[in-house]
Amino acid sequence: MIEAKQTHCGQYQRYGDFFREWFVESDKTEEETLEWCFSNLYKRRVPESAEWHANIRIGGEKEHDYGYYFAGYYTFKKVVGGYRFVICEPNTD
C-alpha cells in the first residue's frame, strides 16, 4: 500500500524555482516507492539532485544542455512515517 499527500506546489519566493512536494507513506522498499512516485505523481523521469548539480557545473557533462537544466531534478528522503519526494524545476524568467 502506498499513499501520497501533496504538501507544496509552487514557488517559495518571487522569481524562485518551482517545487512540487509530497509526503509518501509506503510499506514497500525505497526503490519500489521511488518508482511508484515517478509512475503516479510525476510522470517523467528527472535526475537525482546530486547528479543534476554535478552535470550542470562548469566542465560538467551537461554544462550547455539547457533542456537538461530546465527539466529539473528530484530529491527523495526518508522521514518519520514515510518519505519526502520533491521535484524542483528551475525558474525560467
Secondary structure, 3 states (H helix, E strand, C coil): CEEEEEEEEEECCCCCCEEEEEEEEECCCHHHHHHHHHHHCCCCCCCEHHHHHHHHCCCCCCCCCHHHHHHCEEEEEEECCEEEEEEEECCCC
